[in-house]
Amino acid sequence: MLRSESLFGKRETNTPNPPLSTTNSLPPVGNSSAAKAIMPSASNSVGNSNNTDSSASSTNEVGSKLIVGPNIKLKGVEITDCDTLVVEGRVEATMDSRVIQIAERGAFKGSAEIDIAEIRGEFDGELTVRQKLVIYATGKVSGKIRYGKVVIEEGGQLAGDVQVGTTAAGARGLAVAKAV
């Protein structure tokens, strides 16, 4: 005998699924924290960053961190109020920040004013590093480069208009190098 009741004695109904809960949605747009909810807070990321690069880094970041994951392209943006930018994909932007870390397969094109730059991938554009520029063996940096201090591992590449000193006045009084 066939019945339209389910296994536990309840009838099956053909009602659509109820709407999803909105308790985990973004805050309403209209206050200044909305942009911060979209942009990173303590450790938000853009993309699917499965790569946990546990290499010894000279920076212990605290604060806002933006991770652009592998296979992600971020183009035509201005990045501000970001303590650390980790580039595992491709970024075309302008930024003024504290730290940039470009992973081996990462690439940044544009202009950046940074305190500390750690380059394992590629940087092309205008780079001003107020404190320390570190180019690892797999890193390639090209363009107009200004730095306070520089460390280049064997195999790392630096090309373009390269000057020590981060300001025009500081660069005039210090040695000027053209790397090819």
N, C-alpha and C positions, 0 to 999 in steps of 0.2 A: 504494500500500500504506500503510495507516494503522498507526502505531505509537504506543505510549504514552510514548515517550521524547521528551525536549525537544530543542531545537536542538543542544545540545552533548553529546548522548549520555547525559544523566542522566535517570533516571526522575523524574517528578513525583510527589510524595507529598502527601497531604492532612493534614499535621500542622499543628496550630495554631501561631500565632506564639509565639515564646518570650517570657517575661515581660520587661517593660522593666527596664532597669538602674536601680538605686536609688542610684547614686553621686552624683547631684545633688539628692538629697532633703534636707529640713530635718534638723537634728540632733535627736537624741532628746529628748523632753520630760522634764524632771527636773532640769535644771541652769538656772542663772540666765541663761545665754546663749541659751536657747531663745526667750525673749520678744524678745530683741534680734534674733534671726534672722527673726522674723516682723515685728517693727517695724523701722524703717529703720536701716541702718547708714550708711555714707558717703553714698550717694545712691540708696537704694531708693525705690520709689514704689508707691502704691496706685492702680490704674486704668491707663488707657491714655493716658498723657500724651505726645501727639505735639507739643504746643505747647512750643516752646523759646523762652520769653520772654527775649529778649536785651536787654531795655531796661536802661538804666544803673540799677543798684540801689545804694543807699547801703550795702548789707551784702554783705560777701564772706564767705559762710558756709563754715565748716570744721567738720566734725563730723557729727552725725546730722541727717538731713533726711528729712522725710516729705512726699511729694507726693500729694495727693488729686486724681486726674485728672478731666478733664471727664466729665460724665454719671455720676460716682460719688457715692453718698450714704453718708456715714459718720455713724451716729447712735448717741447714748447711750454715748459712750466718755469716758474720762479720758486725756488725752494728757500724758505726763510724759517727762522725759529726752530731749526732742527739741529740738535746737538751732534748727532752722528748720522751720516748717510752711508749705507752699505749698498754697493752696486754689484749685483750678480747678473743683471740683464743689461739693457741698454738705456741710457739716459741722455736726452738732449735738453739742457736747461741752463739757467743761471742760478747761482746759489751763493749765499754768504752764511757760513756755518762754522762749527768748531772742528769737526773731524769728517773726513771722507775716507772710506775704505773701498777700493775697487778690487773685486775678486778676479781671479785668473781669467775667467770668461766674461767678465764685466767690461763695459765701455762707457765712458762719459765724454760727451762732446758739448762744448759751450764755454762758459766762463764761471770760475769759482774763486771765491776768497775764503781761505780756510786757515785754521790754526795749525792743524796737523793733517798731512795727506799720506796715506799708505796705498801705494799703487802696485797691484799684482797683475792687473789687466791693462787697459788702454785709456789714456787721457789725451784728448785732442782739443786745443783751444787756448784760452787765456787762463792761466793758473797763478794765483798769488797765494803763497803759503807763508803765513806770518811767523811760524815757528820752525817746523821741521817737515821736510819732504823726504819720504822713504820710497825708493823705487826698488822693488824686489827683482829677482833674476828674470821673471816672466813679464815684468812691467815695461810699458812703452809710453813715454810722455813726450808730446810734441806740441809746439805752438809758442806762445809768448809766456815764458815761465819766470816767475820771481819767487825767491825763497829766502828764508832766514838761515837755515842750515839744510844740508842735503846729505843723504846717505844713499849710495847706489850699489846694490849687490852686483857681483860679476854676472854679466849677461843682461842686466837692466839697460834700457835705452833711454836717452835724453836727447832731443833734437829740437832746434828752433832758435828763437831769440831768448837766450838764457842769461839771467842776471841774478847776482846775489844782492839781497836787500829788497824789502817789500814796498818801499815808497820811491818815488822818483828822486827825491833828494838823497835817500840812502843808497840808491843804486848808482848815482853819479860818483859818489865818493869811494865806492868799492870796486873790486875787480869785475870785469865784464867778460863773459865767455860766450862764444857762439859754438854750439855743439851741432854736429851733423850726424 
